[in-house]
Amino acid sequence: MQSGPRQIVTSFRPIPLDVPEGMKPNEFFNSTENLNDLVHNNGLLQNPEGLLLYRKALGHSNVFDTSIIYNTSQRILDPLGRPVRRTQVPEQAKHVWNRMNQIIIDSMLEEFPDPGRYLVLAGEASLDATWPLTSPGVPSIRMLHNHFIVFDKDELRDAPFADTNNPNLTDGGQHSLFQAYMRDVYRAFFDELDLEILRPCDAGACKIALTGYPQGLPSWGVGGGAAALRDIRFWKEYDTLLKGFLDFYRTFFGQVSTRNSPMPRDVYFPDLVENKLLFNNDFLKTAKMVRDRCIKDAKYANSIRWQPAFKQLIYRNDAGQLIVTISQNSIGNAITELLGVVVNRTPDADAYGRAEPALIARLLEVRRRLMEADLGEGIATPHWPAG
């Protein structure tokens, strides 16, 4: 079997949602009105903590695809003031969110037990305003949300290869700034974090053979498998990886922006930043290289994402082991592309209609389990009852 990234076609039913005249789609998608539509037409479950489970109308996969969004649209009207990553969520809401994650992932592994047949993944993406504000890629829903997706590997195997030069596929590979110039610094920094359940992956063990991804990213195996996700220690370590990444990213681009910049405010691991980064010649030499190019190359400088941008994933490898990885997301790749899956969404109501009954049945079963665990109340839509 030849290995390489794949491009699949995923059908969807065209969404009857009109963007008001004079607004760009990404501007409208940040609005309370759009979130109201999401609740009433695709909402599955919501809870007092503000967490909303919904069907992805423009999904990545019609096998299984759902998301949880931390819906602050009516409480925080400023899109730039909304929480966009786990570290910004109130502890009580995050506690509930972690339990929801665990139950949904457990359900996915139970429904799709064969790692040779199904690619199972869950994770979240940064939605900070890290792109230039004039770019079309500025995030469309500036609220923290995560994804739960299953791909049929037979479908992936039959799909054509994606263009390996697609910039969205190079984030953690040979074109990554961190990988190309600071690989040893980056990994040594993560090695100092306090982890017990998460253990560094053996070289190559974390890759999906079918696609050859992820490429070059530090990854950790989950000791104890799916049962470990029922341990709050796992979720604390999951947060530790994110906090370490945020410290590294902020410190590096702080040095790119301003020579010999002081340590960023409110870092999570100040001793680690001081000892492993701000006194490391390779780290500072790379920052100088990027800074010098920014000064001379306007296009390059405009492409820099100055604030932390990432994708953080839990996925199942070919051996059935759960793996955690985090991207060095200097570009706007989709969460699936971290695993070498490029999704081409195509409007096709008939094709989507054929897949819809099985998809909705699986989503409603997940909702039932969440309701049974007192994690929310069901939402009635034109497509399903409240449950």
PyMOL commands that set and color helices and strands:
alter all, ss='L'
color gray80, all
select helices_A, chain A and resi 25-28+32-42+79-81+86-88+91-111+153-158+167-169+177-191+225-230+232-257+270-276+281-296+298-303+335-339+349-372
alter helices_A, ss='H'
color red, helices_A
select strands_A, chain A and resi 6-12+43-46+51-55+64-70+118-125+145-152+198-200+219-222+311-316+322-326+341-347+377-378
alter strands_A, ss='S'
color yellow, strands_A
deselect
rebuild
show_as cartoon
